[in-house]
Amino acid sequence: MTDQRMLEDPEEMRRSGYEVVDAIVERWANLRDGPAWRGATRDHLEPLLHGPAPEEGRDLKDLLDTILTDVMPFAGRIDHPRFLAFIPSSPTWASVLASFLTAGYNIFQGTWLESSGPSQIEVTVLDWFREWLGYPASGSGVLTSGGSAANLLAIVTAREAAGNPGRGTVYLSEQAHGSVARAARVAGIDPERIRLVETDEACRIVPASLRAAIARDRAAGMHPFLVVGNAGTTNTGAIDPLADLAEIASREGLWYHVDAAYGGFAILDPEIRPLMRGLERSDSTTLDPHKWFFQPYETGCLMVRDPVLLERAFRIAPDYLQDAAWGPRHVNFCDRGIQLTRIFRALRVWLSVQRYGLAAHRAAISRAIALAGGAESHIRRTPELELLAPQSLGIVCFRYRGGGAVPEGELDGLNQRIQDEIVNSGFAMMSSTRLRGRLSLRFCVLNVRTTAEDLARTLERIVSVGRRLDGSGGG
């Protein structure tokens, strides 16, 4: 006899499903009215949520109440209009619906055999990305859990394309995302052979320094095989001189990877596109649709100029998958990465673009860049604030300087206290970084809900708190 305990009644499924949808819609409708961040200590949460696994099931409504009361509120509200920390995410409703559908249908998208329709959608989405990047018609890729996974796939592919060289060296900007060096280590590159190349005042990699580093390594008997550029660094949004890096990589016979996880989709903005010149010459590119293409988390992507090289690096053909060989036009996406079991991520992107149109996505990106530019202008005309890096894409780095009476050695601590007070108040969520040894406050503008007023009010709050803390007045 079948055990029915894990099979829900259809009416209960509808009721609980509507309750979840209502909770999400209610949250979205009232985001602006709540805090941008709320956290809790383990001492607070453990008595509410910890304990042994129950032997018998509990009422679903009570469990959902617990989740909505004691779990979900204690997290960064990353789609809040004043969540300006790190690189936030602002998913569309269509992408959320797609996630709900793919979970409910429990799609396995490792092979074409088991997911023909979903695989065709992924092929289509990757073809969109290929066109936007300017890759040749043969280019394609694979959707991943995020930029970290995509960077790992790229580095392994580069290593294999170079013949898995001994004493192989890779070259990164000193502003590169931490996942790139981590991926190189996972791929078996000795940390001592990971070169961090200096950057200029705009935090862009210096081509002459890259050429010199490659020449030194060749003279020392090393095997340079990979250079990584950035199309929008996490720290400042800087875009490396991508065309210059492409020329160096071509001349030196190196694989050229561009980490465009944050900034890549800004190529859709006609004013930004010229800054991305050279991206089309890369051998591989990391993109994160869950950043500036408005998708839920775990929607990343690796694009490659030659997917044959990607499949050569990762394809394994065990006997138990012999039925999945449908021929070269039917992509088995498990052959392009480390996952056999993988979810249907592409539906999120496809449904968003079909629902709102590419023009709406382009306009949202352009608007965020303009808002960041407005914040930079506000900082420049405010005597107590100091710009620490030029605004690039949606990122602005600055600090509170006061009226000039605060000693340089005390500014880091003062800015940290300003940030802590504003974050703990819930008014806005900000993060900091370090630029040339100085602590920098940092805005990342991405959210479609963020307004110029949100940024102005946050900057005014920073000045107000700073004046009070440095004793120069203010509320």
VMD Tcl script that draws the C-alpha trace (Angstrom):
set ca {
  {0.00 0.00 0.00}
  {1.32 3.46 -0.94}
  {2.37 5.73 1.93}
  {0.37 8.93 1.38}
  {2.04 11.07 4.02}
  {4.11 13.11 1.53}
  {1.31 13.57 -1.02}
  {-0.64 16.76 -0.40}
  {-4.32 17.22 -1.09}
  {-4.76 19.38 -4.25}
  {-6.87 21.95 -2.41}
  {-4.24 22.26 0.33}
  {-1.60 22.70 -2.36}
  {-3.60 25.55 -3.87}
  {-4.22 27.18 -0.50}
  {-0.59 27.06 0.59}
  {0.62 28.11 -2.86}
  {-1.63 31.17 -2.82}
  {-0.38 31.99 0.67}
  {3.22 31.93 -0.51}
  {2.45 34.05 -3.58}
  {0.50 36.52 -1.44}
  {3.44 36.80 0.96}
  {5.88 37.54 -1.87}
  {3.58 40.11 -3.47}
  {2.95 41.77 -0.11}
  {6.67 41.99 0.49}
  {7.34 43.51 -2.92}
  {4.51 46.01 -2.54}
  {5.89 47.27 0.78}
  {9.64 47.02 0.29}
  {10.24 50.76 0.54}
  {8.45 51.00 3.89}
  {10.63 48.41 5.62}
  {14.30 48.32 6.59}
  {16.97 47.75 3.95}
  {18.69 45.26 6.25}
  {17.75 43.25 9.29}
  {19.89 40.62 10.95}
  {19.87 38.59 14.14}
  {22.40 36.72 16.22}
  {22.48 32.97 16.51}
  {21.57 33.40 20.20}
  {18.31 34.99 19.06}
  {17.53 32.59 16.22}
  {18.55 29.24 17.60}
  {15.79 28.99 20.23}
  {13.24 29.78 17.51}
  {14.49 27.49 14.78}
  {16.87 24.85 16.07}
  {15.99 21.41 17.33}
  {15.84 17.73 16.40}
  {14.09 16.59 13.25}
  {10.45 15.76 14.11}
  {9.35 12.17 13.70}
  {5.86 13.18 12.60}
  {4.80 16.01 10.31}
  {3.38 19.35 11.41}
  {0.66 21.65 10.11}
  {1.83 23.41 6.95}
  {0.15 26.71 7.77}
  {1.96 26.89 11.11}
  {5.24 26.10 9.41}
  {4.73 28.80 6.79}
  {3.91 31.27 9.57}
  {7.21 30.37 11.26}
  {9.14 30.84 8.02}
  {7.52 34.20 7.27}
  {7.94 35.44 10.85}
  {11.24 34.03 12.09}
  {13.29 33.20 8.99}
  {12.70 35.42 5.97}
  {12.70 38.80 7.78}
  {16.22 38.22 9.11}
  {18.14 38.75 5.90}
  {19.30 41.59 3.75}
  {16.40 42.90 1.69}
  {18.61 42.91 -1.36}
  {15.89 44.25 -3.67}
  {15.10 47.18 -1.32}
  {15.51 50.53 -3.15}
  {18.17 51.63 -0.66}
  {20.09 48.35 -0.59}
  {23.25 49.77 -2.14}
  {25.78 47.27 -0.75}
  {27.93 44.75 -2.58}
  {26.24 44.06 -5.95}
  {22.53 43.67 -5.27}
  {19.89 41.75 -7.19}
  {16.52 42.97 -8.36}
  {14.63 40.11 -10.04}
  {11.60 40.60 -12.25}
  {8.27 39.04 -11.38}
  {8.41 37.01 -14.60}
  {11.73 35.50 -13.50}
  {10.25 34.58 -10.11}
  {7.30 32.88 -11.80}
  {9.74 30.98 -14.01}
  {11.61 29.79 -10.92}
  {8.35 28.61 -9.37}
  {7.45 26.72 -12.56}
  {10.82 25.02 -12.96}
  {10.81 23.90 -9.32}
  {7.24 22.64 -9.58}
  {7.92 20.77 -12.81}
  {11.21 19.51 -11.33}
  {13.11 19.90 -14.59}
  {16.36 17.97 -14.97}
  {18.35 19.79 -17.63}
  {21.52 17.81 -17.99}
  {20.69 16.21 -21.35}
  {18.51 16.97 -24.36}
  {16.88 13.55 -23.95}
  {15.42 14.53 -20.58}
  {14.71 18.20 -21.31}
  {14.27 18.96 -24.99}
  {12.06 22.04 -24.61}
  {14.10 23.51 -21.74}
  {17.36 22.85 -23.58}
  {16.07 24.67 -26.66}
  {15.21 27.66 -24.45}
  {18.78 27.66 -23.09}
  {20.19 27.48 -26.62}
  {18.04 30.48 -27.54}
  {19.05 32.53 -24.49}
  {22.73 31.77 -25.07}
  {22.32 32.87 -28.67}
  {20.93 36.21 -27.43}
  {23.96 36.64 -25.20}
  {26.29 35.68 -28.04}
  {24.82 38.36 -30.30}
  {25.04 41.03 -27.61}
  {28.71 40.20 -26.91}
  {29.59 40.22 -30.60}
  {30.82 36.62 -30.62}
  {30.84 34.65 -33.89}
  {27.87 32.47 -34.85}
  {29.70 29.42 -33.52}
  {29.87 30.88 -30.00}
  {27.73 29.52 -27.18}
  {28.09 28.56 -23.53}
  {26.28 27.27 -20.48}
  {24.20 28.74 -17.68}
  {25.75 28.25 -14.25}
  {25.01 28.93 -10.60}
  {26.90 32.21 -10.83}
  {30.10 33.97 -11.77}
  {32.28 31.92 -9.44}
  {31.31 28.69 -11.21}
  {31.63 30.33 -14.62}
  {35.14 31.59 -13.85}
  {36.14 28.09 -12.77}
  {34.83 26.57 -16.00}
  {36.71 29.20 -18.02}
  {40.02 28.62 -16.28}
  {39.78 24.83 -16.62}
  {38.94 25.23 -20.32}
  {41.90 27.57 -20.80}
  {44.19 25.15 -18.99}
  {43.07 22.22 -21.15}
  {43.29 24.26 -24.37}
  {46.90 25.04 -23.46}
  {47.68 21.36 -22.94}
  {47.60 21.49 -19.13}
  {50.99 23.21 -19.03}
  {53.50 22.68 -16.27}
  {54.54 25.91 -14.53}
  {51.54 27.60 -16.09}
  {50.95 31.21 -15.04}
  {47.80 33.32 -15.09}
  {47.47 37.10 -15.02}
  {44.76 38.99 -13.14}
  {44.11 42.58 -12.30}
  {44.77 43.39 -8.65}
  {41.10 44.47 -8.70}
  {39.88 41.06 -9.93}
  {37.02 39.37 -8.12}
  {38.17 36.90 -5.47}
  {36.48 34.04 -7.30}
  {39.03 34.25 -10.12}
  {42.05 33.50 -7.93}
  {40.02 30.88 -6.06}
  {39.04 29.23 -9.33}
  {42.67 29.19 -10.46}
  {43.66 27.44 -7.23}
  {40.84 24.90 -7.61}
  {42.03 24.31 -11.19}
  {45.43 23.32 -9.85}
  {47.33 26.56 -10.46}
  {49.94 27.10 -7.75}
  {49.06 30.37 -5.95}
  {52.65 31.49 -6.54}
  {51.94 31.44 -10.28}
  {48.88 33.71 -10.03}
  {50.10 37.17 -11.00}
  {48.25 40.26 -9.78}
  {48.93 43.03 -12.28}
  {48.92 46.66 -11.12}
  {46.11 49.07 -11.96}
  {46.02 52.78 -12.77}
  {44.26 55.61 -10.93}
  {40.95 54.53 -12.46}
  {41.53 50.96 -11.14}
  {42.06 49.55 -14.65}
  {44.77 47.03 -15.45}
  {47.94 48.61 -16.90}
  {48.76 46.92 -20.24}
  {52.48 47.72 -20.03}
  {52.67 46.02 -16.63}
  {50.92 42.96 -18.03}
  {53.38 42.74 -20.93}
  {56.31 43.07 -18.54}
  {54.98 40.35 -16.22}
  {54.53 37.92 -19.14}
  {58.05 38.66 -20.41}
  {59.57 38.07 -16.96}
  {57.80 34.75 -16.62}
  {58.83 33.53 -20.06}
  {62.43 34.45 -19.27}
  {62.17 32.48 -16.01}
  {60.96 29.36 -17.82}
  {57.30 29.73 -16.88}
  {54.40 28.96 -19.24}
  {51.98 31.92 -19.43}
  {48.62 30.71 -20.73}
  {45.78 32.90 -19.43}
  {45.00 36.60 -18.97}
  {41.81 37.75 -17.26}
  {40.30 41.18 -17.87}
  {37.39 42.87 -16.14}
  {34.28 44.43 -17.64}
  {33.06 46.04 -14.43}
  {35.06 45.26 -11.30}
  {33.22 44.62 -8.06}
  {35.15 47.28 -6.17}
  {34.67 50.28 -8.44}
  {32.94 49.12 -11.64}
  {36.15 49.73 -13.60}
  {36.34 48.45 -17.17}
  {39.82 47.35 -18.19}
  {41.25 48.39 -21.59}
  {39.74 45.28 -23.11}
  {40.98 45.85 -26.66}
  {44.57 46.31 -25.45}
  {44.35 43.12 -23.39}
  {42.94 41.26 -26.39}
  {45.89 42.38 -28.48}
  {48.39 41.27 -25.85}
  {46.71 37.89 -25.45}
  {46.63 37.37 -29.20}
  {50.27 38.32 -29.66}
  {51.42 36.15 -26.75}
  {49.20 33.17 -27.60}
  {47.24 33.33 -24.33}
  {43.64 32.44 -23.60}
  {41.75 35.69 -23.00}
  {38.95 35.54 -20.43}
  {36.84 38.53 -19.40}
  {35.05 38.54 -16.08}
  {31.96 40.57 -16.97}
  {29.80 39.11 -14.20}
  {28.73 42.53 -12.97}
  {29.09 44.84 -15.94}
  {28.68 42.67 -19.01}
  {25.04 43.45 -19.70}
  {25.86 47.18 -19.75}
  {26.99 46.46 -23.31}
  {23.30 46.89 -24.17}
  {23.61 50.62 -23.31}
  {24.69 52.45 -26.50}
  {26.81 54.88 -24.48}
  {28.66 52.14 -22.62}
  {29.15 49.79 -25.57}
  {32.25 51.62 -26.90}
  {33.93 51.09 -23.51}
  {33.44 47.35 -23.99}
  {35.35 47.27 -27.28}
  {37.58 44.19 -27.24}
  {35.11 42.05 -25.31}
  {34.09 40.46 -28.61}
  {37.69 39.24 -29.03}
  {37.75 37.29 -25.78}
  {37.89 33.51 -25.77}
  {35.43 33.35 -22.89}
  {33.27 35.71 -20.85}
  {31.56 35.37 -17.49}
  {28.11 36.95 -17.21}
  {25.76 37.09 -14.23}
  {22.13 37.63 -15.28}
  {21.28 37.64 -11.56}
  {23.11 40.96 -11.30}
  {22.40 43.47 -14.06}
  {19.88 41.45 -15.99}
  {17.36 41.31 -13.16}
  {17.17 37.59 -12.44}
  {16.97 35.62 -9.16}
  {20.18 34.38 -7.63}
  {21.96 31.37 -9.13}
  {21.52 32.58 -12.69}
  {25.07 32.84 -14.02}
  {26.65 32.12 -17.39}
  {29.87 31.29 -19.17}
  {30.08 32.22 -22.84}
  {32.86 30.83 -25.04}
  {33.96 31.65 -28.54}
  {34.46 27.94 -29.31}
  {32.15 25.60 -27.37}
  {34.05 22.60 -28.78}
  {36.92 23.52 -26.46}
  {34.52 23.81 -23.53}
  {33.08 20.36 -24.24}
  {36.53 18.91 -24.78}
  {37.45 20.05 -21.25}
  {34.34 18.65 -19.53}
  {32.62 15.97 -21.59}
  {32.53 12.50 -20.06}
  {30.55 9.72 -21.79}
  {29.72 6.98 -19.27}
  {27.72 3.96 -20.41}
  {24.69 4.98 -18.40}
  {24.31 8.10 -20.59}
  {24.58 6.32 -23.93}
  {20.88 6.95 -24.64}
  {21.43 10.72 -24.38}
  {23.53 11.00 -27.56}
  {21.13 12.70 -29.98}
  {23.77 14.20 -32.26}
  {25.76 17.46 -32.30}
  {22.80 19.81 -32.83}
  {21.19 18.60 -29.60}
  {23.24 20.06 -26.78}
  {23.75 18.02 -23.63}
  {24.57 20.85 -21.26}
  {26.16 18.42 -18.81}
  {29.02 18.26 -21.35}
  {29.77 21.96 -20.81}
  {30.42 22.02 -17.07}
  {30.66 20.07 -13.86}
  {26.94 19.48 -13.28}
  {25.01 16.54 -14.63}
  {21.95 17.35 -12.57}
  {21.17 21.01 -13.23}
  {18.09 23.17 -12.99}
  {16.32 24.98 -15.82}
  {17.72 28.49 -15.31}
  {17.19 29.79 -18.83}
  {13.41 30.07 -18.48}
  {13.89 32.98 -16.08}
  {15.79 35.01 -18.68}
  {13.58 33.94 -21.57}
  {10.32 34.79 -19.80}
  {11.64 38.15 -18.57}
  {12.75 39.25 -22.03}
  {9.57 37.98 -23.65}
  {7.37 39.63 -21.00}
  {9.03 43.06 -20.75}
  {11.11 43.30 -23.91}
  {14.80 43.95 -24.39}
  {14.18 47.70 -24.51}
  {12.92 47.70 -20.91}
  {16.01 45.81 -19.72}
  {18.28 48.20 -21.62}
  {16.49 51.23 -20.18}
  {16.79 49.89 -16.62}
  {20.55 49.47 -17.03}
  {20.95 52.95 -18.54}
  {18.84 54.48 -15.79}
  {20.96 52.90 -13.05}
  {24.14 54.26 -14.64}
  {22.58 57.72 -14.83}
  {21.53 57.54 -11.16}
  {25.08 56.62 -10.16}
  {26.33 59.57 -12.18}
  {23.90 61.80 -10.31}
  {25.21 60.47 -6.99}
  {28.77 61.28 -8.09}
  {27.72 64.84 -8.92}
  {26.07 65.16 -5.50}
  {29.30 63.98 -3.84}
  {31.44 66.41 -5.85}
  {29.35 69.41 -4.80}
  {29.17 68.42 -1.12}
  {32.24 69.79 0.72}
  {32.17 67.12 3.43}
  {32.30 64.24 0.93}
  {35.28 63.09 -1.13}
  {35.17 60.95 -4.26}
  {37.74 58.14 -4.07}
  {37.29 56.67 -7.57}
  {35.49 57.92 -10.65}
  {31.95 56.61 -11.02}
  {31.90 53.66 -13.39}
  {28.76 51.83 -14.44}
  {26.54 51.79 -11.33}
  {29.29 52.04 -8.68}
  {30.39 55.13 -6.75}
  {33.20 55.05 -4.14}
  {33.59 57.94 -1.69}
  {34.04 58.84 1.96}
  {33.02 61.41 4.51}
  {35.86 63.91 4.87}
  {34.20 66.48 7.08}
  {35.26 70.10 6.99}
  {38.92 69.19 6.86}
  {39.50 69.15 10.61}
  {39.42 65.32 10.90}
  {42.98 63.89 10.83}
  {43.64 61.50 7.96}
  {44.43 58.71 10.38}
  {40.95 58.94 11.93}
  {38.92 58.97 8.72}
  {38.73 55.19 8.28}
  {37.29 54.71 11.76}
  {34.89 57.62 11.34}
  {33.54 56.29 8.06}
  {33.16 52.83 9.53}
  {31.09 54.29 12.38}
  {28.95 56.23 9.91}
  {28.29 53.09 7.91}
  {27.51 51.02 10.99}
  {25.00 53.56 12.27}
  {23.15 53.88 8.98}
  {23.05 50.13 8.36}
  {21.89 49.35 11.89}
  {19.15 51.96 11.58}
  {17.75 50.04 8.60}
  {17.49 53.22 6.53}
  {19.97 51.99 3.90}
  {22.34 49.08 3.41}
  {25.85 50.14 2.43}
  {29.12 48.29 2.20}
  {32.71 49.47 2.22}
  {35.91 48.58 0.44}
  {39.52 49.72 0.49}
  {41.06 51.81 -2.27}
  {44.75 52.66 -2.16}
  {44.78 51.86 1.53}
  {41.79 54.03 2.45}
  {38.40 52.83 3.63}
  {35.78 53.79 1.07}
  {32.03 53.86 1.38}
  {30.49 52.40 -1.75}
  {27.17 52.57 -3.55}
  {26.16 50.04 -6.19}
  {23.05 51.21 -8.04}
  {21.26 48.39 -9.81}
  {17.71 48.11 -8.48}
  {14.86 49.17 -10.75}
  {13.11 50.59 -7.65}
  {15.94 52.93 -6.64}
  {15.32 56.63 -7.27}
  {17.47 59.76 -7.29}
  {15.72 60.74 -4.05}
  {16.83 57.48 -2.39}
  {20.46 58.25 -3.22}
  {20.23 61.90 -2.23}
  {18.61 61.09 1.10}
  {21.25 58.45 1.85}
  {24.08 60.87 1.07}
  {22.43 63.54 3.21}
  {22.11 61.03 6.04}
  {25.82 60.19 5.75}
  {26.72 63.87 6.05}
  {24.35 64.38 8.96}
  {25.69 61.39 10.90}
  {29.27 62.35 10.05}
  {28.84 65.90 11.35}
  {27.46 64.60 14.61}
  {30.18 62.01 15.07}
  {33.06 64.38 14.26}
  {31.58 67.09 16.47}
  {30.94 69.60 13.69}
  {27.15 69.66 14.25}
  {24.19 68.05 12.52}
  {21.43 65.73 13.69}
}
mol new
graphics top color blue
foreach p $ca { graphics top sphere $p radius 0.5 }
foreach p [lrange $ca 0 end-1] q [lrange $ca 1 end] { graphics top cylinder $p $q radius 0.2 }
display resetview
